[in-house]
Amino acid sequence: MTHKVAIVTGAGSGIGRAVAVALSREGYRVALAGRRRAELEGTAALAAAGSCLVLPTDVSDPSAVEALFSAAREQLGRLDLLFNNAGFGARAVPLEELRPDEWRNVVEVNLNGTFFCTQQAFKLMKAQSPRGGRIINNGSISAAVPRPHSAPYTATKHAITGLTKSTALDGRAFDIACGQIDIGNAETDTASRMKAGVLQAHGAVAAEPMMAVDNVVKAVLFMASLPLDANVQFMTVLATKMPFVGRG
């Protein structure tokens, strides 16, 4: 095989789309996972011709995740990189106003979905030849420094940090490297509200500086480019002037 193979979750928009397209242009064959086929096909249209496999998947469903990895193995041959990117937040409301289903939905995708994908990646990476591969988890700076009214998102991203460490440790004996990228204010449709003004820790509403999503893409490509005997365990990439250091 002359090409590497990646699976990108949440590949239908934003950071997932940008990373998937960039990987395709670096010579990867890319399995695009996400809930909406039309958006995944839009990503495939932007990618290098013939490089993408569109596999609609709800990562919160273990059976769907198993089918995703089975299809990737059968059609692409192996797995060199998993970018666990799928995730979202709940309504930005006071903690006590969140409905139980809103909490569960965020946990199901952000945490459970990442675990289910990691589990299937381990099975594939251990069994393939050459053995091993790399997993990159999309965490968040919110894991360490949360925004107001972000309990479900912050809690799941804090958990992802623990999962990243456990994955890196458990994968060590099998040539599976795992690292995490924590991103602050990349300019995507989801984050566009930052420019209009968002609630700050001291109660004011203020617009925040943004950075081009290409900066995230470059960081992920660097992490992915390392040989398996080297790993970026954690990387933070953020808009330089955003309120992060000293937040609150």
VENQUIMO-V139370 format. One record per residue. N is the residue number from 1. RES is the residue in one letter. OMEGA is omega in degrees with one decimal (999 if undefined). Layout:
N/RES/OMEGA, N/RES/OMEGA
This chain:
1/M/-178.4, 2/T/-178.6, 3/H/171.6, 4/K/-175.6, 5/V/178.2, 6/A/166.1, 7/I/177.6, 8/V/175.8, 9/T/-174.0, 10/G/-170.8, 11/A/-175.7, 12/G/-178.1, 13/S/169.9, 14/G/-176.5, 15/I/179.0, 16/G/178.3, 17/R/-176.4, 18/A/179.9, 19/V/-179.9, 20/A/178.8, 21/V/-179.9, 22/A/177.9, 23/L/179.5, 24/S/-179.2, 25/R/173.9, 26/E/175.9, 27/G/177.5, 28/Y/158.9, 29/R/-169.9, 30/V/170.8, 31/A/-176.4, 32/L/-179.4, 33/A/178.1, 34/G/-174.9, 35/R/-169.9, 36/R/-177.0, 37/R/-176.0, 38/A/179.6, 39/E/177.2, 40/L/177.7, 41/E/174.6, 42/G/175.6, 43/T/179.7, 44/A/-179.7, 45/A/178.9, 46/L/-174.7, 47/A/175.9, 48/A/-174.2, 49/A/175.3, 50/G/-173.3, 51/S/-169.7, 52/C/174.7, 53/L/-177.3, 54/V/-176.2, 55/L/178.5, 56/P/-173.1, 57/T/168.5, 58/D/-173.6, 59/V/177.4, 60/S/-179.6, 61/D/-176.7, 62/P/179.6, 63/S/178.2, 64/A/178.3, 65/V/177.3, 66/E/178.1, 67/A/177.2, 68/L/-176.6, 69/F/176.1, 70/S/178.8, 71/A/178.4, 72/A/179.3, 73/R/-175.7, 74/E/-173.6, 75/Q/-177.6, 76/L/168.7, 77/G/-177.2, 78/R/176.5, 79/L/178.1, 80/D/-173.8, 81/L/168.8, 82/L/173.0, 83/F/178.3, 84/N/-171.9, 85/N/-174.7, 86/A/178.8, 87/G/177.7, 88/F/178.8, 89/G/176.6, 90/A/176.0, 91/R/179.0, 92/A/-178.9, 93/V/176.4, 94/P/-173.8, 95/L/-174.8, 96/E/-179.8, 97/E/179.5, 98/L/174.6, 99/R/177.9, 100/P/-179.5, 101/D/178.0, 102/E/176.4, 103/W/-176.3, 104/R/-178.8, 105/N/178.8, 106/V/178.5, 107/V/-177.6, 108/E/-177.7, 109/V/-171.3, 110/N/-175.9, 111/L/-177.7, 112/N/179.6, 113/G/177.6, 114/T/178.3, 115/F/-178.4, 116/F/178.5, 117/C/178.6, 118/T/179.8, 119/Q/179.5, 120/Q/176.9, 121/A/178.1, 122/F/-178.6, 123/K/-178.1, 124/L/-176.0, 125/M/177.6, 126/K/-172.2, 127/A/-173.2, 128/Q/178.5, 129/S/-1.0, 130/P/-176.8, 131/R/170.4, 132/G/-178.7, 133/G/-176.9, 134/R/174.6, 135/I/175.9, 136/I/178.3, 137/N/173.4, 138/N/178.2, 139/G/175.5, 140/S/172.6, 141/I/177.6, 142/S/178.6, 143/A/-178.8, 144/A/-175.8, 145/V/-173.4, 146/P/169.0, 147/R/173.3, 148/P/173.7, 149/H/-177.9, 150/S/-171.7, 151/A/-178.4, 152/P/-179.8, 153/Y/-178.4, 154/T/-179.1, 155/A/-179.2, 156/T/-179.8, 157/K/172.7, 158/H/177.8, 159/A/178.2, 160/I/177.5, 161/T/176.5, 162/G/178.2, 163/L/177.2, 164/T/-179.2, 165/K/179.1, 166/S/178.9, 167/T/178.9, 168/A/-179.9, 169/L/-176.9, 170/D/179.6, 171/G/-172.5, 172/R/-176.5, 173/A/-174.8, 174/F/179.3, 175/D/175.5, 176/I/178.7, 177/A/178.0, 178/C/176.8, 179/G/-175.2, 180/Q/173.8, 181/I/178.6, 182/D/-167.3, 183/I/176.8, 184/G/170.6, 185/N/168.5, 186/A/-172.6, 187/E/174.1, 188/T/178.7, 189/D/-178.3, 190/T/-175.2, 191/A/-175.1, 192/S/179.9, 193/R/-179.8, 194/M/-177.8, 195/K/-179.7, 196/A/179.7, 197/G/179.1, 198/V/-178.2, 199/L/177.8, 200/Q/-175.5, 201/A/-178.5, 202/H/172.8, 203/G/178.6, 204/A/172.6, 205/V/-176.1, 206/A/172.3, 207/A/-179.1, 208/E/175.7, 209/P/179.7, 210/M/172.6, 211/M/178.9, 212/A/-179.9, 213/V/178.6, 214/D/176.7, 215/N/175.4, 216/V/179.6, 217/V/-180.0, 218/K/-179.4, 219/A/179.2, 220/V/178.5, 221/L/177.1, 222/F/179.1, 223/M/-178.2, 224/A/-174.7, 225/S/-176.1, 226/L/171.5, 227/P/-173.8, 228/L/175.2, 229/D/174.6, 230/A/-175.3, 231/N/165.3, 232/V/-176.6, 233/Q/176.9, 234/F/175.3, 235/M/175.1, 236/T/178.1, 237/V/-174.5, 238/L/173.2, 239/A/-170.7, 240/T/-173.1, 241/K/179.0, 242/M/178.4, 243/P/178.6, 244/F/173.4, 245/V/-176.1, 246/G/-179.8, 247/R/175.7, 248/G/999
